[in-house]
Amino acid sequence: MPARTRRLLAGLAALGVVVSACGDDGADTDAAPASTASAAATSAPTPMTDAASPTEAPMTTAAPATSDADIVDTAIAAGDFTTLVAAVQAAGLEETLRGDGPFTVFAPTDEAFAALPEGTVETLLEDPTGQLSDILTYHVVPGEVLAADVAGLDGQTVTTVNGATITVGVADDGTVTLTDAAGNEVAVVATDVQASNGVIHVIDGVLMPA
């Protein structure tokens, strides 16, 4: 791994320990036991059924106490998105995602990035304004799209900031999947993580625009 990438990821990992500023009102912010976190990370996707109250995020993701933090700080505080935040900063998109918005971000976890072929993340970070930027903007939709909105889009395509589209699938039990332009299907595993300038939905894979 290039030295620059190691320094970038190390710095973001340090930021990941910041006290959480995102989750349900009154949610417990104590860290989950390792065994519980492992079980939650492999659990079935959470159906997107009720936008009135945020769907509980996986136990490995710290719950927000308020929605005062912007999307970037919310992701940093959660602790499960260090690779995503590192990529956003490397691609020069941090200022944009701290802007007024609103934005809807489908956020891949660190595990989702780790599942990519070996060396993929390092290669993308070497050309941050090229393919990396294209991939990151493919995970952002203009406006605030809550769980209830997504649940009504079965079979429809949604245009991302990248300009390419993703296809929404909604199962009978309310579970939502997203299919990218390359035909890969990822699951939405937590929804309606509120930020001051939009909302985050957590996904278990990385979407590819082509």
Summary of the structure (lengths in Angstrom):
residues: 210
radius of gyration: 15.8
end to end distance: 25.4
largest distance: 47.4
contacts: 687
relative contact order: 0.20
helix: 33%
strand: 19%
